[in-house]
Amino acid sequence: RWARSEFNMASEGKGAEGAESGMALYRDARATKGASFSAEERATLGVAGLLPAAVVPQTTDEDRVMATLRRKGGDVLSKFETLMNLKETNERLFFSTVQRFITECMPLIYTPVVGAACTNYGRIHIPRAGLFISLEDKGNVDKLLSNWPVKDIKAVVFTDGQRILGLGDLGAHGMGIPVGKLALYTVCAGIPPHQCLPVTLDVGTDNAEFLEDPFYLGLRQRRAKPGGAYDELVHEFITAASARYGEDCILQFEDFGNENAFRLLHRYQPTHCVFNDDIQGTASVVLAGLLQAVALTDKKKLHDHTILFLGAGEAGVGIAELVAFAATCEIEGLTMEEARKKIFLVDSRGLVTDNRREGLQHHKLLYAHDVPDVADLQGCVDATKPSILVGVSAQAGAFTESVIRDFASFNDVPVVCALSNPTSKAECTAKQAYEWTDGRGIFISGSPFDAVEYKGKTHVPGQGNNAYIFPGVALGSLAVGNTRITDHTFYVAAKALAATATPDDIASGCMYPSLHRIREVSALIAAAVAADAYDAGTAKLTPRPKDLVAHCAALQYDPSYDAVTKAVGGAGGSRL
C-alpha cells in the first residue's frame, strides 16, 4: 500500500545507539518537531538540553513562520527562499503552514512567484531539490534515478524548461516548477511528499541571456531539437521511471513547448501513466468554471455557446478539445467535429482558418474553420460573436477596453477568462473585466486577483487554478493503482470540481470553491477519478473500496507533529 511508512526509529531510543538514532530523527527534515518535542520525547531521543526549555505548539511555529514572511513586505523572492529552506529543514511545518494559510502562501510557492524564482534560480539561496538529468546522462538515466535517496516514488513531475509559465525558455532553471507542483500535490491532496520526485530534463536552452550568465546552472548549449537525442533522452527517462517505480507511478509532463508537448503526450498516453497538466489540467479546471458559468446564462449547454480563444498553443487547444468533448457528452449523437465548429482560435497571425491550413502547426488544424481570414482580435470578436472569451496568449492587456465592451454589447452575461500566468501576463485584470462589462461579466483568471467593488457589489474573481484538479487526479489514481490517465479522466474531474462550488460561491461571482476546502474538494475529485478508473478497467486495487471518498481521504498525508509523536512513542518508540 502506498502512503504508509515515512520514517522509522532505528532503535528503541535507549543507550548510545538510541541517542544516535534519536538525534538523527531530530535532524531529519521529514520527522523533526523542533521545539515542539516534549520533555519526555527529548529524553527518549537524547536531545535534552539542545533545545530551549519551552515546548512550543505547532500552531505557534506556524504563526512564527508567517510573521517572518510578513516582515519581508513585498520582497516575494525572499519569501520564496524562506519557504523553500523551511521545506528542507522542517517539512511538516512547511506543509502545515501552507495548508493553514493557503491563500497567502500558495502564490508564494507557485504562480505567480515561482515564475520570478525560476528566472532568478541561479541567484537565490535555496536547496537544489530535485533530480537533474541532462543530455550528457543519456544511457545512464536509471543509474541517476537510483541515486535518489527515496525508492518508493509514486508521483513524478518533469519539465524540459522550454515554456515556463508565460516566461519562455528557462532551461534547467525551470526546476522551480516541478518542485512547486509537487508541493501542491501534498498541500492540496495529501500526496505524501517523500513519494514525490521533481525532475528537470536539461536539454540546453535557447535563452541567450542565460547562456552568458555565470550563475546559470544548466548545460551551456543550445536547446536540442525534437527528435534524435532529445527524444531518446525523454524515452529513456519515461521507460526507466515506469520500470523502477511501477506502471501506476504518475509521470506528469510540465511546461514543455508546443512543438513537443502534444506529440509526447499522444505518444506515451496510451502506454504509460502520464498526463500533461498544461494541456489537460488547465482544460479541466477551465471546463469546471465554464460548466458553472453557462448555467448562469440563458444558454444552458456548452454547445449553445460560441467560444473564442486568444492563443492557440497547448493550453488553448487543450481547453478547446476538452470543451468539445464535454459537449459531446452533454448531447447524444453530437460528434467532435460538430462540437469544434462552435470554437474559434486566434494565434499571432489572426483567426485560424482553412485558408491558412498549409502553414498551420498540427495541433491547430482541427480548428481551421471555413470562415474569412481576420487579422486582429477586435475583428475576430465582431466576426464570430462569441459568448465566452478565453485568453491563453501570455499577452498582457490583450483584452482591451474596446474588445471587452464590444464583446459585452451582445451578451447579457459575458464570460471573460484571462488565464495567462503569471499575473503580469494576464490579458486583463479583474477590475477591468467587471468595469468594462458594466458589472455583468463573469471573470475567471489564471493567477489570483483581489475582490472588486463595483456599483455597490463585491465581485469575487474565480481563479481557474490547476491546483484544483491535478492533485485530486493524482490522489484518485494512486489510491486505486490506476495505470492510465485519459481525457475522460479530466472530464470526470471537471464535473466533480464544478459540483463543489457552493451557492454562496456562485452568488459572489466565483465559479470555484474556497481554497480553504481544497483537501475536501481533492478527495471528492479523487473519488470520481478512482470510480472512472474502475469503470475503464485500469484500476489495480482489489476489491474495490465501498466508499471511495473515505478511502481517498484516509490516505492523505497528515503534516501535524502528532505523527512524529506516535513514532517516538513517548517512553519507547513505536514504529510507523
C-alpha positions in Angstrom: 0.0 0.0 0.0 1.3 3.5 -0.9 1.3 6.4 1.6 2.4 4.4 4.6 5.8 4.5 6.3 7.6 7.8 6.2 10.4 7.2 8.7 11.3 4.5 11.2 13.1 4.7 14.6 16.3 2.8 14.1 16.2 1.6 17.7 14.0 1.8 20.8 15.8 5.0 21.9 17.9 3.5 24.7 21.6 3.9 25.3 24.2 5.4 22.9 22.7 3.8 19.9 19.3 5.1 20.8 20.6 8.6 21.3 22.3 8.5 17.9 19.1 7.4 16.2 17.1 10.0 18.2 19.5 12.8 17.1 19.1 11.6 13.5 15.3 11.8 13.8 15.6 15.3 15.5 17.7 16.4 12.5 15.5 14.7 9.9 13.6 17.3 8.0 10.7 14.9 7.4 10.4 13.9 11.1 11.6 16.8 13.3 9.2 18.7 15.6 11.9 21.3 16.5 11.0 22.9 19.8 7.7 21.0 19.9 9.3 17.8 21.3 8.0 17.3 24.8 10.4 16.8 27.7 9.8 13.1 27.6 10.5 12.9 23.9 13.7 14.9 24.3 14.9 12.4 26.9 13.9 9.5 24.7 15.7 11.0 21.7 18.8 12.1 23.6 18.4 15.7 22.7 17.5 17.2 26.1 19.5 20.4 26.6 19.9 21.0 22.8 16.6 23.0 22.7 15.2 25.9 24.8 13.0 24.9 27.7 9.7 25.9 26.2 7.6 23.3 24.4 6.1 25.1 21.5 2.7 24.1 19.9 2.9 23.6 16.1 0.4 26.5 15.6 2.9 28.8 17.3 5.6 27.6 15.0 3.3 28.3 12.0 2.5 31.8 13.3 6.2 32.4 13.7 6.8 31.4 10.0 4.0 33.8 8.9 5.4 36.6 11.0 8.7 36.2 9.3 7.1 36.2 5.8 5.1 39.3 6.6 8.1 41.2 7.8 9.5 40.9 4.3 6.8 43.1 2.9 6.8 43.0 -0.9 10.1 41.1 -1.3 8.5 37.9 -2.7 11.7 36.2 -3.7 12.9 36.5 -0.1 9.6 34.9 1.0 10.1 32.1 -1.5 13.6 31.5 -0.3 12.3 31.4 3.3 9.6 28.8 2.5 11.9 26.6 0.3 14.5 26.5 3.0 11.9 25.6 5.6 10.7 22.8 3.4 14.2 21.3 3.5 14.6 21.7 7.3 11.2 21.1 8.8 8.9 19.5 6.2 5.9 19.1 8.4 6.0 22.7 9.5 6.3 23.8 5.9 3.2 21.9 4.8 1.1 22.6 7.9 1.8 26.4 7.5 1.0 26.5 3.8 -2.1 24.4 4.3 -3.4 26.6 7.2 -2.5 29.9 5.4 -3.2 28.6 1.8 -4.5 31.8 0.2 -1.5 33.7 1.4 1.2 31.0 0.8 0.1 29.3 -2.4 1.0 32.3 -4.6 4.5 32.3 -2.9 5.3 28.6 -3.7 3.6 28.6 -7.1 2.2 31.1 -9.5 3.0 34.0 -9.7 6.1 34.0 -7.5 7.5 30.7 -8.9 8.0 32.5 -12.2 10.3 35.1 -10.6 12.0 32.3 -8.7 12.8 30.4 -11.9 14.0 33.5 -13.7 16.4 34.1 -10.7 17.0 30.5 -9.9 20.8 30.8 -10.1 20.8 33.9 -7.9 18.7 32.8 -4.9 19.8 30.7 -2.0 17.6 27.6 -1.9 18.3 23.9 -1.8 18.5 22.5 -5.3 15.8 19.9 -4.5 15.1 17.5 -7.3 16.8 15.3 -9.9 18.7 17.0 -12.8 19.1 14.7 -15.9 21.0 16.2 -18.8 21.7 15.1 -22.4 25.2 14.0 -21.1 23.4 11.4 -18.9 21.9 9.6 -21.9 22.4 5.9 -21.4 22.6 6.3 -17.6 19.2 7.6 -16.6 18.3 4.6 -14.5 21.5 5.0 -12.5 20.6 8.6 -11.8 17.2 7.5 -10.6 18.8 5.0 -8.3 20.8 7.8 -6.7 17.6 9.5 -5.4 17.5 8.6 -1.7 13.8 7.6 -1.6 12.9 4.5 -3.5 9.1 4.4 -3.1 8.2 7.1 -5.6 4.6 7.4 -6.7 4.5 10.8 -8.5 7.0 12.4 -10.8 6.7 15.9 -12.3 9.2 16.6 -15.0 10.0 19.5 -17.3 12.4 20.4 -20.0 12.2 24.1 -19.1 11.2 25.2 -22.6 7.9 27.1 -21.8 7.9 28.1 -18.1 4.6 29.8 -17.5 4.5 32.7 -19.9 8.2 33.4 -19.4 9.6 31.2 -22.2 12.8 29.0 -22.2 14.4 29.0 -18.8 16.3 25.7 -19.3 17.5 24.0 -16.1 16.2 26.9 -14.0 12.7 25.6 -14.7 13.2 23.2 -11.8 11.1 25.5 -9.6 8.0 24.4 -11.5 8.2 20.6 -10.7 9.1 21.4 -7.1 6.2 23.8 -6.7 3.7 21.5 -8.4 4.6 18.6 -6.1 4.3 20.8 -3.1 0.8 21.4 -4.2 0.2 17.6 -4.6 0.8 17.4 -0.9 -0.8 20.6 0.3 -4.0 20.2 -1.8 -4.5 16.5 -2.0 -2.3 15.0 0.7 0.1 13.0 -1.5 3.0 12.1 0.9 5.9 14.4 0.0 8.6 11.8 0.3 6.8 9.9 -2.6 7.1 12.8 -4.9 10.1 13.4 -7.3 10.7 16.6 -9.2 12.8 16.2 -12.3 14.4 18.5 -14.9 15.5 17.2 -18.2 18.3 19.5 -19.2 18.5 19.6 -23.0 20.1 23.0 -23.2 18.4 26.4 -23.6 17.9 28.9 -26.3 17.8 31.7 -23.7 20.8 33.7 -24.9 21.0 35.7 -21.6 21.2 32.5 -19.6 23.9 31.1 -21.8 26.1 34.2 -21.0 25.1 34.2 -17.3 27.9 33.0 -14.9 25.1 32.0 -12.4 23.2 29.7 -14.9 23.3 26.2 -13.6 22.4 24.1 -16.7 24.1 22.9 -19.8 25.7 25.8 -21.7 24.5 24.8 -25.2 21.6 25.5 -27.5 18.4 23.5 -26.9 18.3 20.1 -28.6 15.7 20.0 -31.4 12.8 17.5 -31.3 13.8 14.0 -32.5 17.3 12.5 -32.2 19.0 12.9 -28.8 16.1 14.8 -27.3 13.5 12.1 -28.0 16.0 9.4 -26.9 16.5 11.1 -23.5 12.8 11.6 -22.9 12.1 8.0 -23.9 14.8 6.6 -21.7 13.6 8.6 -18.8 9.9 7.6 -19.1 10.7 3.9 -19.6 13.2 3.9 -16.8 10.9 5.7 -14.3 8.0 3.4 -15.1 10.1 0.3 -14.8 11.7 1.4 -11.5 8.6 2.9 -9.8 5.8 0.8 -11.3 3.2 1.2 -14.0 0.9 3.1 -11.7 3.5 5.8 -10.9 2.3 9.1 -12.3 4.5 10.9 -14.7 3.4 14.4 -15.3 4.7 16.5 -18.2 5.1 20.1 -17.2 5.9 23.3 -19.2 7.1 21.6 -22.4 7.0 23.7 -25.5 4.2 23.4 -28.1 6.5 21.6 -30.5 6.9 18.7 -28.0 4.0 18.8 -25.6 1.3 17.4 -27.9 3.3 14.8 -29.7 4.9 13.4 -26.5 1.5 13.2 -24.7 0.0 11.4 -27.7 3.0 9.1 -27.9 3.0 8.0 -24.3 -0.6 8.4 -23.1 -1.7 5.0 -24.5 1.1 3.1 -22.9 2.1 4.9 -19.6 0.5 6.6 -16.7 1.2 10.1 -18.0 -0.6 13.4 -18.3 0.2 17.0 -19.3 -1.1 19.5 -16.8 -0.7 22.4 -19.2 -2.9 20.7 -21.7 -5.2 18.6 -19.7 -5.2 20.0 -16.2 -5.7 23.6 -17.4 -8.5 22.3 -19.7 -10.2 20.5 -16.8 -10.2 23.4 -14.3 -11.4 25.9 -17.0 -14.1 23.4 -18.1 -15.3 23.2 -14.5 -15.6 27.0 -14.3 -17.4 27.1 -17.7 -19.9 24.5 -16.6 -20.8 26.8 -13.7 -20.8 29.9 -15.8 -23.0 28.7 -18.6 -25.6 27.7 -16.0 -25.9 31.5 -15.2 -26.6 32.4 -18.8 -29.7 31.9 -20.9 -27.9 29.2 -22.8 -27.6 26.2 -20.5 -25.5 23.8 -22.6 -21.9 24.3 -23.6 -22.7 23.6 -27.3 -25.1 26.6 -27.2 -22.1 28.9 -26.8 -19.6 30.2 -29.2 -16.1 30.3 -27.7 -13.2 32.5 -29.0 -9.7 31.7 -27.8 -6.9 34.3 -28.0 -3.9 31.9 -28.0 -3.6 28.6 -29.9 -0.9 26.8 -28.0 -1.1 23.8 -25.8 -3.3 25.4 -23.2 -5.8 26.9 -25.7 -6.1 23.8 -27.8 -6.2 21.6 -24.7 -9.1 23.6 -23.3 -10.9 23.6 -26.7 -10.6 19.9 -27.1 -11.9 19.1 -23.6 -14.8 21.6 -24.0 -15.7 19.9 -27.3 -15.5 16.5 -25.7 -17.8 17.7 -22.8 -20.3 19.0 -25.4 -20.5 15.5 -27.0 -21.1 14.1 -23.6 -24.0 16.6 -23.0 -25.7 16.0 -26.3 -26.2 12.4 -27.5 -25.1 12.0 -31.1 -23.1 15.2 -31.3 -19.7 14.5 -32.9 -16.4 16.1 -32.0 -16.3 17.6 -35.5 -19.6 19.3 -34.9 -18.6 20.4 -31.4 -15.4 22.0 -32.7 -17.3 24.2 -35.1 -18.5 26.4 -32.2 -14.9 27.0 -31.1 -12.5 29.5 -32.7 -8.8 30.1 -32.2 -6.8 33.3 -32.7 -3.0 33.0 -33.0 -0.3 35.5 -33.7 -1.5 35.8 -37.4 -5.2 36.2 -36.6 -8.1 33.9 -36.8 -7.2 30.2 -37.5 -9.0 29.4 -40.8 -9.0 26.9 -43.5 -7.3 29.4 -45.8 -4.2 29.1 -43.6 -4.2 25.3 -43.3 -1.0 24.8 -45.2 1.2 26.8 -42.7 -0.5 25.7 -39.5 1.0 23.6 -36.8 -0.6 20.2 -36.4 -2.4 20.9 -33.2 -4.3 23.8 -34.8 -5.6 22.0 -37.8 -8.8 20.7 -36.1 -9.9 24.3 -35.6 -9.1 25.7 -39.1 -12.7 26.6 -40.0 -14.0 27.6 -43.4 -14.5 31.3 -42.5 -12.9 34.5 -43.8 -9.5 35.5 -42.5 -9.4 38.2 -39.8 -6.1 39.7 -38.6 -6.9 41.3 -35.3 -8.7 40.3 -32.1 -11.3 43.1 -32.4 -12.2 41.9 -35.8 -12.4 38.3 -34.6 -14.8 39.2 -31.9 -17.0 41.0 -34.4 -16.8 38.1 -36.9 -17.5 35.2 -34.6 -19.8 36.9 -31.9 -18.6 34.7 -29.1 -20.4 34.4 -25.7 -17.2 33.2 -24.0 -13.8 34.9 -24.5 -10.7 33.0 -23.3 -7.2 34.4 -23.1 -4.3 32.0 -23.1 -1.9 34.2 -25.1 0.6 35.5 -22.4 -0.1 38.9 -23.9 -0.6 41.4 -21.0 -3.5 43.7 -21.7 -4.6 42.0 -24.9 -8.2 42.2 -23.8 -8.5 46.0 -24.3 -11.4 48.1 -23.2 -12.7 48.3 -26.8 -12.6 44.5 -27.2 -14.3 43.8 -23.9 -17.0 46.4 -24.3 -17.8 45.2 -27.8 -17.9 41.6 -26.6 -20.2 42.6 -23.7 -22.5 44.5 -26.0 -24.1 41.3 -27.4 -24.0 39.2 -24.3 -26.2 39.6 -21.2 -23.7 37.6 -19.1 -20.3 37.9 -20.8 -17.8 35.3 -19.7 -14.2 36.6 -19.7 -11.4 34.2 -18.9 -7.9 35.8 -18.7 -5.9 32.7 -17.9 -2.3 33.6 -18.7 0.3 33.3 -15.9 1.9 34.9 -14.1 -0.3 37.9 -13.2 1.9 40.2 -15.3 0.9 38.3 -18.4 -2.9 38.3 -17.8 -5.0 39.6 -20.8 -6.9 41.9 -18.4 -7.4 42.4 -14.7 -10.5 41.6 -12.7 -11.2 45.3 -12.2 -11.1 45.9 -15.9 -13.3 42.9 -16.7 -16.0 44.0 -14.2 -15.9 47.7 -15.2 -15.9 47.1 -18.9 -18.8 44.7 -18.7 -20.7 47.1 -16.5 -20.7 44.6 -13.7 -22.5 41.9 -15.7 -19.5 39.8 -16.5 -18.2 36.5 -15.0 -14.4 36.6 -14.7 -12.1 33.6 -14.4 -8.4 34.2 -14.1 -5.2 32.1 -14.2 -3.5 34.0 -11.4 -5.1 35.4 -8.2 -6.9 38.7 -8.2 -8.5 40.5 -5.3 -12.2 41.1 -5.0 -13.5 44.1 -6.8 -16.1 46.6 -5.5 -18.3 47.9 -8.4 -21.5 49.8 -8.1 -22.2 48.6 -4.6 -21.5 44.9 -5.2 -18.5 42.9 -4.3 -17.3 40.7 -7.2 -15.0 37.8 -6.3 -12.9 36.6 -9.2 -12.7 32.8 -9.7 -9.1 31.7 -10.1 -9.0 28.7 -12.5 -6.1 27.3 -10.6 -4.9 23.9 -11.9 -4.3 23.1 -8.2 -8.0 22.3 -8.0 -7.5 19.5 -10.5 -4.1 17.8 -10.8 -3.7 16.9 -7.1 -7.1 15.3 -6.9 -6.5 13.4 -10.2 -3.2 12.2 -8.7 -4.7 11.1 -5.4 -7.5 9.2 -7.1 -5.2 7.4 -9.5 -2.7 6.4 -6.7 -5.5 5.4 -4.3 -6.6 2.6 -6.6 -3.4 1.8 -8.6 -4.7 3.4 -11.8 -2.4 2.7 -14.7 -3.8 5.1 -17.3 -4.9 8.8 -17.1 -7.1 9.7 -20.1 -9.0 12.7 -21.4 -12.1 11.2 -19.9 -10.4 11.3 -16.5 -10.1 15.1 -16.8 -13.8 15.4 -17.9 -14.8 13.5 -14.8 -12.6 15.6 -12.6 -14.1 18.8 -14.1 -17.6 17.7 -13.4 -16.6 16.7 -9.8 -15.0 20.1 -9.2 -17.9 22.0 -10.6 -20.2 20.3 -8.2 -18.2 21.5 -5.2 -18.9 25.3 -5.6 -21.5 26.4 -3.1 -24.5 28.7 -3.8 -22.6 31.4 -1.8 -19.5 31.0 -4.1 -21.6 31.4 -7.2 -23.6 34.3 -5.8 -20.3 36.2 -5.2 -19.3 35.6 -8.8 -16.7 32.9 -8.1 -17.1 29.7 -10.1 -14.9 27.7 -7.8 -15.0 26.6 -4.1 -12.9 28.3 -1.5 -9.2 27.2 -1.4 -9.7 26.5 2.3 -11.7 23.5 1.3 -9.1 22.2 -1.1 -8.4 18.9 0.7 -12.0 18.0 0.9 -12.5 19.0 -2.7 -9.5 17.0 -3.8 -10.8 13.9 -2.0 -14.2 14.3 -3.9 -12.4 14.7 -7.2 -10.1 11.7 -6.4 -13.2 9.5 -5.7 -14.6 10.4 -9.1 -11.3 9.7 -10.8 -11.0 6.4 -8.9 -14.5 5.4 -9.9 -13.7 6.2 -13.6 -10.6 4.1 -13.4 -12.6 1.1 -12.2 -15.2 1.7 -15.0 -12.3 1.8 -17.5 -10.7 -1.3 -16.1 -7.4 0.4 -15.3 -7.5 0.2 -11.5 -5.3 -2.5 -10.0 -6.6 -2.3 -6.4 -9.0 -5.1 -5.5 -11.5 -5.4 -4.1 -13.0 -2.0 -5.0 -13.5 0.1 -1.8 -17.1 0.6 -1.0 -16.7 4.2 -0.1 -14.2 5.8 -2.5 -14.3 9.2 -0.9 -13.5 7.8 2.6 -10.8 5.6 1.0 -9.1 8.5 -0.7 -9.4 10.8 2.3 -7.9 8.2 4.6 -4.7 8.1 2.5 -4.0 11.9 2.8 -0.7 12.9 4.4 -1.0 14.5 7.8 1.6 17.2 8.3 0.9 17.6 12.0 3.6 16.8 14.6 1.2 14.1 16.1 2.6 11.6 13.6 6.1 12.2 14.9 4.8 11.8 18.5 3.4 8.4 17.5 6.8 7.4 16.1 8.7 8.4 19.1 6.1 6.8 21.3 6.9 8.7 24.4 8.8 6.2 26.5 9.9 3.7 24.0 9.2 4.5 20.4 6.6 2.7 18.4 7.2 2.5 14.7 5.2 3.9 11.7 
